[in-house]
Amino acid sequence: QTLKDSVCARSQEDPSSSIMPRVVAPELLCLWLSAFLLAQQPGEVNADYDSCTTVGVTAGASADGSTMVTHTSDCAQCDSRVAYIPARDWPAGAKRPVYMAKLEYPREVSERSETYRPVHGQQPSAPSGYIPEVEHTYGYWEAVYGYMNEHGLGLGESTAAANFPVSRTNLTALLWVRPLTQLAMERCKTARCAVDTMGSLAEKYGFYGEDPGAPGAGECLIVVDGKEVWVFEITGDPTGRSAFWAAARVQDGHVVAIANNFVIREVDCDDNENFRCSSDLLTKAKNAGVWNGKGALNWMRAMAPDIRHFSYTPGYAPIPMYTTARLWRIFSRVSPSSGLRLTENPYALPFSVEAETPLTHRQLMDLKRDHYEGTEIDLTVGPLAGPFGSPNRMEGGAGLKVLGGQFARAIALPRTSYCTLCQSFSEKHAGALDKMWFASDTPASSVFVPFYTNTSDFSPTYRTGQMAEYDDQSAWWVFDFVANWMDLNYRLMSVDVNAKIVELQDLIDEQRGPVEVQASTLLTRGHAEKALEQLSEFQSGLQGRIVDAWRKFGHFLIMKYNDGRLNYPKIAAPIGYPGWWLQTFNVDSNIAPKWGQPSAVPPTFFELYGPGPFEQIPPPQVVRLAVTAVGELVVSRSSAWARSAAAVGGVAMQYLIVFAIGWLAGTRGSSMWHGFSWSRGARAHWRVAAAASGCDGCSGCGYIVAPSA
């Protein structure tokens, strides 16, 4: 209503300001705009398509010889609970139930896991169909998808657009991505077995997309087993009763990433060492009209739309950089000398890149916390980041739909339900134990805790909670609270949060080391039961302690950041808006609201003194601002500036300090980043805190990082 009134009033006062041609009467404009806005139902404006990012690391690209795969469940409404599915023997003729696509709480009500048992009168989930069960199924960890089984088979997922959507009206296909991942976990020990099993079952029983329509018609999985990493991609077929699929092995020493778009290029279905294909793929692709039969089949071009011209979210303009920016960022960080540039062309980016420095699990975790810091699309910079540099952006809405614009989509999102990192070893030497690392809510403000394969006990905090009811005994709510509280002052609070993450991740690595060595020794000596009992006890206790520590830390942040002030180390210290923010919106002696204008150049205060708050701005007699006729703020070349040699020296010293802080910040302040690329832009010195002469490199003097809470 406010938007409608504003535009209507403006067009009646000044017809030339109308957003429609002058021949259209202002009354018609108001009528049209009113009808348009009233027609925008929330479900349409904020259509949510689950848009996950997955990264695979081959054994040759990892520091410890493990294969690793990550998955961020970037789903605004997903059930974030962890479930353990125990191994079982099945009688002859048993049937395996398959459930219809559902991601929100409760995603399943059944006896398959303690997590899924009915509570509060919940009714058991009704299977949409059955397939023959096998004699024995393996135990595994799952959440929205099956993630890692007792043999170290792990995977990550990303939904993609595809050319063969299967209608859910009179649905004839039985399988979608969740049951496919479960079946792989239950029946396979290796990545090759997993892609073959998922592919053959999808062909036999039919495949349909997780999200409706073409935007969600395809699925991408990265599968690891300790020795190999494979990419598996699948969509429906023209009949709606089968599937097209292809799989490609990732070259050892390489890192692969998927961000809501197919990535497999030319396939050679006769090369079983490096590729797997659905039955008679070439002939069927030609008959379907997506390949002309000449040369090699390019899977990506044949089976998926060109995202430069395709709307992933219906009703909105195409946003190809929603995909390409994430791939560019991941590849440029693990292979900086590759020279990859930010582009909207998905075909210009490689399938995988060689890692220039072997990655640790901690570096991979940190990669999942990325907001493009230090790059030309840094989400912590600019008016949309607010005065305190929040990288979080509000998605959907009528405004974005009408304007047709876009902003960068980070690897870490506020709507992320959780993040997994599956780590699998081929040689089970001392301490090399397969595990799923799990971070509740967005990884940018969360801690990864281990879930070991073959264990079943874990902290109840990770199997309780739902979005419709706050519960501080739920790990998801504990981490989600801090993530949301950070938006009060992201720039300052991220210093506290990042320090706490490092502290707790260090603690986990320190404590798990001797436990894993002892357990692996027991396993090699045949004492499996005792080894798994020790691991179960350790992980359950550790997980609970981490959640307790984070809950206490959240309470500390409530105290420290309150009413727009800092309460540590002294009470009620004012923060204030950064100078550049006030400059952007023309704050002066006139207290009426004023609006900023688009500019490709940062405000002068941002360039001179950084993002603040607590920036050290010289007094007015040293730096004077003159407001020009068009409202541009410029630095006045006053006589006082020229006369004051001390002032000039002071400004020069600030620049030197800023340069030094920026150099220190480029190391991320942690030894775990030694030798690992972190590409940064010209103003990277404002990004991360660095202590120097009692000042904080992010926010200037006067700010003290939280102690251990």
Long-range contacts (C-beta under 8 A, 24 or more apart in sequence): 3-33, 3-37, 3-398, 3-399, 4-30, 4-33, 4-34, 4-37, 7-33, 8-33, 36-402, 37-398, 40-398, 40-401, 44-315, 45-315, 45-396, 45-397, 45-398, 45-401, 46-395, 46-396, 46-397, 47-313, 47-314, 47-315, 47-396, 48-75, 48-76, 48-77, 48-396, 49-159, 49-211, 49-215, 49-216, 49-312, 49-313, 50-74, 50-75, 50-78, 50-103, 50-159, 50-210, 50-211, 50-216, 51-158, 51-159, 51-259, 51-260, 51-312, 51-322, 51-409, 52-156, 52-157, 52-158, 52-159, 52-260, 53-158, 53-257, 53-258, 53-259, 53-260, 53-326, 53-368, 53-411, 54-156, 54-157, 54-158, 54-220, 54-221, 54-222, 54-257, 54-258, 55-156, 55-222, 55-255, 55-256, 55-257, 55-258, 55-330, 55-364, 55-367, 55-368, 56-156, 56-222, 56-224, 56-229, 56-231, 56-250, 56-255, 56-256, 56-257, 57-229, 57-255, 57-355, 57-359, 57-364, 58-228, 58-229, 58-250, 58-251, 58-252, 58-253, 58-254, 58-255, 59-226, 59-227, 59-252, 59-426, 60-252, 60-253, 60-254, 60-358, 61-252, 61-253, 61-254, 61-255, 61-334, 61-354, 61-355, 61-358, 61-359, 62-358, 62-359, 62-360, 63-358, 63-359, 63-360, 64-360, 64-361, 64-425, 64-432, 65-425, 65-426, 65-427, 65-432, 66-226, 66-361, 66-423, 66-424, 66-425, 66-432, 67-154, 67-224, 67-225, 67-226, 67-227, 67-228, 67-229, 67-423, 67-424, 67-426, 68-224, 68-359, 68-361, 68-364, 68-421, 68-422, 68-423, 68-424, 69-154, 69-155, 69-156, 69-222, 69-223, 69-224, 69-229, 69-421, 69-422, 70-156, 70-364, 70-367, 70-368, 70-419, 70-420, 70-421, 70-422, 71-145, 71-147, 71-155, 71-156, 71-157, 71-158, 71-419, 71-420, 72-368, 72-411, 72-412, 72-413, 72-416, 72-418, 72-419, 72-443, 73-143, 73-144, 73-416, 73-417, 73-418, 73-419, 73-420, 74-413, 74-415, 74-416, 74-417, 75-103, 75-144, 75-415, 75-416, 75-417, 76-415, 77-103, 77-104, 77-467, 78-103, 78-104, 78-107, 78-144, 78-417, 79-103, 79-104, 79-105, 79-106, 79-107, 79-143, 79-144, 79-417, 79-466, 80-143, 80-417, 80-418, 80-440, 80-441, 80-465, 80-476, 81-105, 81-115, 81-143, 81-462, 81-463, 81-464, 81-465, 81-476, 82-115, 82-141, 82-142, 82-143, 82-438, 82-451, 82-458, 82-462, 82-463, 83-112, 83-113, 83-114, 83-115, 83-116, 83-141, 83-142, 83-143, 83-463, 84-113, 84-114, 84-115, 84-139, 84-140, 84-141, 84-142, 84-455, 84-456, 84-458, 85-112, 85-113, 85-139, 85-140, 85-141, 85-142, 85-146, 85-182, 85-185, 85-186, 86-113, 86-139, 86-456, 87-136, 87-137, 87-138, 87-139, 87-150, 88-136, 88-137, 89-135, 89-136, 90-133, 90-134, 90-135, 90-136, 90-137, 92-135, 93-132, 94-132, 94-133, 95-130, 95-131, 95-132, 95-133, 96-130, 96-131, 96-132, 96-133, 96-183, 97-127, 97-129, 97-130, 98-127, 98-128, 98-129, 98-130, 98-131, 98-174, 98-175, 98-179, 98-205, 99-125, 99-126, 99-127, 99-128, 99-178, 99-179, 100-126, 100-128, 101-176, 101-178, 101-208, 101-210, 103-144, 103-210, 104-467, 105-466, 105-467, 105-468, 106-466, 107-144, 113-142, 114-463, 115-463, 128-174, 129-174, 129-205, 131-174, 131-201, 131-205, 134-186, 134-187, 137-186, 137-187, 138-185, 138-186, 138-187, 138-188, 138-189, 139-454, 139-456, 140-182, 140-185, 140-186, 140-453, 141-436, 141-451, 141-453, 142-181, 142-182, 142-185, 143-417, 143-418, 143-420, 143-438, 144-178, 144-417, 145-177, 145-178, 145-181, 145-182, 146-178, 146-181, 146-182, 146-183, 146-184, 146-185, 146-186, 147-181, 147-185, 147-420, 147-422, 147-436, 148-185, 148-422, 148-424, 148-434, 148-435, 148-436, 148-451, 148-453, 149-185, 149-186, 149-188, 149-189, 149-453, 150-453, 150-454, 151-188, 151-189, 151-190, 151-225, 151-453, 152-225, 152-226, 152-424, 152-425, 152-434, 152-453, 153-184, 153-185, 153-188, 153-189, 153-190, 153-191, 153-194, 153-223, 153-224, 153-225, 153-424, 154-223, 154-224, 154-225, 154-422, 154-423, 154-424, 154-434, 154-436, 155-181, 155-184, 155-194, 155-221, 155-222, 155-223, 155-224, 155-422, 156-221, 156-222, 156-420, 156-422, 157-181, 157-219, 157-220, 157-221, 158-219, 158-220, 158-221, 158-258, 158-259, 158-260, 159-209, 159-210, 159-211, 159-216, 159-218, 159-219, 159-220, 159-260, 160-218, 160-219, 160-220, 160-233, 160-258, 160-260, 160-261, 160-262, 160-304, 161-214, 161-215, 161-216, 161-217, 161-218, 161-260, 161-261, 161-304, 161-305, 161-307, 161-310, 161-312, 162-209, 162-214, 162-217, 162-218, 162-235, 162-236, 162-262, 162-303, 162-304, 162-305, 163-214, 163-217, 163-235, 163-290, 163-302, 163-303, 163-304, 163-305, 164-217, 164-235, 164-236, 164-237, 164-238, 164-244, 164-288, 164-303, 165-209, 165-212, 165-213, 165-214, 165-216, 165-217, 165-236, 166-206, 166-207, 166-208, 166-209, 166-217, 166-236, 166-240, 167-240, 168-208, 168-212, 171-208, 172-206, 172-240, 172-241, 173-205, 173-206, 173-207, 173-208, 173-236, 173-240, 173-241, 173-243, 174-205, 174-206, 175-201, 175-202, 175-205, 175-206, 175-207, 175-208, 176-207, 176-208, 176-209, 176-210, 176-219, 177-210, 177-219, 177-221, 177-234, 178-210, 180-207, 180-219, 180-221, 180-234, 181-221, 184-223, 189-225, 190-225, 190-227, 190-228, 191-223, 191-224, 191-225, 191-227, 191-228, 191-229, 191-230, 192-228, 192-230, 192-276, 194-223, 194-225, 194-230, 194-232, 195-223, 195-230, 195-232, 195-247, 195-276, 196-276, 198-232, 198-234, 198-245, 199-232, 199-234, 199-243, 199-245, 199-247, 199-276, 199-278, 202-234, 202-242, 202-243, 202-245, 203-242, 203-243, 203-245, 203-278, 203-279, 204-242, 206-236, 206-240, 206-241, 206-242, 206-243, 207-234, 207-235, 207-236, 207-242, 207-243, 207-245, 208-236, 208-240, 209-235, 209-236, 213-314, 214-305, 214-310, 215-311, 215-312, 215-313, 215-314, 218-262, 218-303, 218-304, 220-258, 220-261, 220-262, 220-263, 222-250, 222-256, 222-258, 224-422, 224-424, 225-424, 225-426, 226-424, 226-425, 226-426, 226-434, 227-426, 229-256, 230-276, 231-256, 231-258, 231-263, 231-264, 231-351, 232-276, 233-262, 233-263, 233-264, 233-299, 233-303, 235-303, 235-304, 237-284, 237-288, 238-288, 243-278, 244-278, 244-281, 244-284, 244-285, 244-303, 245-277, 245-278, 246-275, 246-276, 246-277, 246-278, 246-281, 246-299, 246-303, 247-275, 247-276, 247-277, 248-274, 248-275, 248-351, 249-273, 249-274, 249-275, 250-351, 250-352, 251-352, 251-354, 253-354, 253-355, 254-352, 254-353, 254-354, 254-355, 255-330, 255-331, 255-334, 255-335, 255-352, 255-353, 255-354, 255-355, 255-359, 256-351, 256-352, 257-326, 257-327, 257-330, 257-331, 257-352, 259-322, 259-323, 259-324, 259-326, 259-327, 260-312, 260-322, 260-323, 261-300, 261-304, 261-307, 261-323, 261-346, 262-299, 262-300, 262-303, 262-304, 263-300, 263-351, 264-299, 264-300, 264-351, 265-298, 265-299, 265-300, 265-351, 266-296, 266-297, 266-298, 266-299, 267-296, 267-297, 267-298, 267-299, 268-296, 300-346, 300-347, 301-347, 306-346, 307-346, 308-344, 308-345, 308-346, 315-401, 316-400, 316-401, 316-404, 317-404, 317-405, 317-406, 319-406, 319-409, 320-344, 320-345, 320-346, 321-406, 321-408, 321-409, 322-406, 322-409, 324-349, 325-372, 325-377, 325-408, 325-409, 326-409, 326-410, 326-411, 329-370, 329-372, 329-375, 329-411, 330-367, 330-411, 332-677, 332-679, 333-367, 333-370, 333-676, 333-677, 333-678, 333-679, 334-359, 334-367, 334-677, 335-677, 336-677, 336-679, 342-375, 342-376, 342-377, 356-677, 357-675, 357-676, 357-677, 359-676, 360-672, 361-421, 361-423, 361-437, 362-505, 362-509, 362-672, 363-672, 363-673, 363-676, 364-421, 365-421, 365-437, 365-439, 365-443, 365-448, 365-505, 366-668, 366-672, 366-673, 367-411, 368-411, 368-412, 368-419, 368-421, 368-439, 368-443, 369-411, 369-412, 369-443, 369-444, 370-410, 370-411, 370-412, 371-410, 371-411, 371-412, 371-444, 372-408, 372-410, 373-680, 373-684, 373-687, 373-688, 374-666, 374-678, 374-679, 374-680, 374-681, 374-684, 374-687, 375-679, 375-680, 375-681, 376-681, 377-408, 378-681, 378-687, 379-407, 379-408, 379-410, 380-490, 380-491, 380-611, 380-687, 381-611, 381-683, 383-584, 383-596, 385-490, 386-487, 386-490, 387-577, 387-578, 387-581, 387-612, 387-613, 388-488, 388-489, 388-490, 388-491, 388-492, 388-578, 388-613, 389-490, 389-491, 389-611, 390-486, 390-487, 390-490, 391-444, 391-490, 392-487, 392-490, 412-442, 412-443, 412-444, 413-442, 414-442, 414-483, 414-484, 415-442, 416-441, 416-442, 416-443, 417-441, 417-476, 418-446, 418-476, 419-443, 419-446, 419-448, 421-448, 428-520, 428-523, 428-524, 429-520, 430-517, 430-520, 430-521, 431-513, 431-516, 431-517, 431-520, 432-516, 432-520, 433-516, 433-519, 433-520, 433-535, 438-462, 439-479, 440-475, 440-476, 440-478, 440-479, 440-480, 441-476, 441-479, 441-480, 441-483, 442-479, 442-483, 444-483, 445-479, 445-482, 445-483, 445-486, 445-497, 445-501, 446-479, 446-483, 446-501, 447-479, 447-501, 447-504, 447-505, 447-508, 447-546, 447-550, 448-505, 448-508, 449-508, 449-539, 449-542, 449-543, 449-546, 450-508, 450-512, 450-539, 450-542, 451-539, 452-532, 452-535, 452-536, 452-539, 454-528, 454-532, 454-535, 455-532, 455-535, 455-536, 455-539, 456-536, 457-536, 457-537, 457-539, 457-540, 458-536, 458-539, 458-540, 458-543, 459-539, 459-540, 459-541, 459-543, 459-544, 459-547, 461-543, 461-544, 461-547, 462-543, 472-551, 475-543, 475-547, 478-547, 478-550, 478-551, 478-554, 479-550, 481-554, 482-550, 482-553, 482-554, 482-557, 485-554, 485-557, 485-558, 485-561, 486-557, 488-561, 489-561, 489-575, 489-613, 491-611, 491-612, 491-613, 491-698, 491-699, 492-561, 492-566, 492-575, 492-613, 492-698, 492-699, 492-703, 493-557, 493-561, 494-698, 495-689, 495-696, 495-698, 495-699, 495-703, 495-705, 496-557, 496-560, 496-705, 496-706, 497-557, 498-669, 498-688, 498-689, 499-705, 499-706, 500-550, 500-553, 500-706, 500-708, 500-709, 502-670, 503-708, 504-546, 504-549, 504-550, 508-542, 508-546, 511-538, 511-542, 512-538, 512-542, 549-709, 552-709, 553-706, 553-709, 555-709, 556-706, 556-709, 557-706, 560-706, 566-703, 568-704, 568-706, 569-704, 573-702, 575-613, 575-614, 576-613, 577-612, 577-613, 578-605, 578-606, 578-611, 578-612, 578-613, 578-615, 579-603, 579-605, 579-609, 579-612, 579-615, 579-617, 580-605, 580-606, 580-609, 580-611, 580-612, 581-612, 583-625, 583-633, 586-627, 586-631, 588-627, 597-631, 603-633, 604-633, 604-634, 604-635, 607-683, 608-635, 608-651, 609-654, 610-658, 610-683, 610-685, 610-686, 610-700, 611-686, 611-698, 611-699, 612-699, 612-700, 613-699, 613-700, 614-696, 614-699, 614-700, 614-701, 614-702, 614-703, 615-699, 615-700, 616-654, 616-700, 616-701, 618-647, 618-650, 618-651, 622-647, 657-692, 657-693, 657-695, 658-685, 658-686, 659-685, 660-692, 661-685, 661-690, 661-692, 661-697, 662-686, 662-687, 662-697, 664-690, 664-692, 664-697, 665-689, 665-690, 665-697, 665-698
